[in-house]
């Protein structure tokens, strides 16, 4: 409607004042609630060309539009420099019919020629389970992928697993020294939790050794940290790994496999997945070769000590180390190697890295380096930089074992959802199986929505108690509204009424028009969320839609309506609200329950 009205105004200005205006000069916005009308045209850009007052221009444009387009302009009024247009009821009913008929409403389907976007998220280390920070990362990455699919991109969801390095060796060494051959099967622990326990164990024992060296041999703290036997053993183990030592590699494979099985269970619980997983152990040597190729071609330079660097001073940055003196790679080199593998595997048009904002500089440099090395998407790569997430208790530290575990948090949310829904009497007629399923859907929906409704660029405080609330801007509020609508539709079917085409001349209440207008905005909301890379745009639109529907539900009867044409319209309107809620929540990776 906004586009239609803008074209009408463009034609009106030409006809009335003989002036050509660009379509982007025509500003159309939703009418403020205190004024009569549905859409408002800003008059000020046309005042000079008309050589009349804003009020006169508004009156003339309004009269022209009503005369030329009676099919959608039912009336108008002018408030200072703003022309408020009343859109005809028949237009809104026709719009509702169009939404009803449109499959995958609001989404663009990718075709064979569609560009390909790769989205990297999760990026865990294999020395510990996933934690609250990973939850935000995974939820954002998955949601962005779904939003971009809805905007017509082909999307490949990918993960890079940090499966090598000193941190991995710390867990391996602690298990070897203190593990007594403990396994996930023998202990009943998830594999990622078991390995994480030994990472914490390493830190505890290492700190004891450091304190002992400081007290007994009077070393300063830095020297004690270097000389501690555990750290030396871990570094020796890393060297053996680099050299391909059979025993170390076998232990590495075994413990990593425990972790992968644990990760898979967590990903399944969170409802996220990947099309392709890469491993740093496969990419770091490829990155090294790519850097050596860049050195040969004069893209990089070598210092006297043998280290390889990129000079980024022409780009306003500093010099960046790519290979150490001993020829070993750094994280940047590994990212170059991963990019090479991915570029070989897929015809990537845009690469998106979902990584916290503490890595902003890293990705600024990576973009320049990939461009210098000839990756066509290098300059245009997107670092989806998001803020940190904390609990009310404060920050987390994985070495000290104070991390908020992803599995524990998810299960707590499910348990809390069960308690809350039972206390409110929302599960009284459900079987045990239904109670368990609703608790899972609501608990995880609360967690996901609370995290995704926040502007991803901002740091956030996750409050589990606030997230499970059946009132306000929460997942459960939206899910309960969806279940309520589904209940209405099931009852309507028992009366022989289904959602379908409505009479275009059926009278509409203002709240019904507002709902149709909101539904009409959904495709544009999906586009905005894709452009902005922001699930929060979808989340907050859905809350506005649900809030508006609940006011309508409170003020008007649906099944008790005596006018059959109005009843049909309200059932169809309700069905479309439910359709858009389910679609929008799906873009956030959130399920909606049919009953509640």
Secondary structure, DSSP 8 states (H G I E B T S, - for coil): -HHHHHHHHHHHHHHHH-----GGG--EEE--TTSS-SEEEE-GGGHHHHTS-HHHHHHHHHHHHHHH-TTTEEEEEEETTEEEEEE-HHHHHHHHHHHHH-TTTT-B---TT--EEEEE----BTTS--BHHHHHHHHHHHHHHHHHHHBT-EEEEEEEEB--SHHHHHHHHHHHHH-TT--HHHH---HHHHHHHHHHHHHHHHHHHHHHHHHHS---HHHHHHH-HHHHHHHHHHHHHHTT-HHHHHHHHHHHHHHHHHHHHHHHHHT---SEEEEHHHHHHHHHHHHHHHHHTTSSEE-TTS-EEEE-GGGTS-EEEEE-TTS-B-HHHHHHHHHHHHHHHS--SEEEEEEEGGGHHHHHHHHHHHHHTT-TTSTT-EEEEE--EEETTB---TTTT---BHHHHHHHHHHHHHHHHHHTTTTTT--HHHHHHHHHHHHHHHHHHHHHTS-TTS-EEE-HHHHS-SSSSSHHHHHHHHHHHHHHHHHHHHTT--S----TT----HHHHHHHHHHHHHHHHHHHHHHHT-HHHHHHHHHHHHHHHHHHHHHS-STT-S-HHHHHHHHHHHHHHHHHHHHHHHHTT----S--
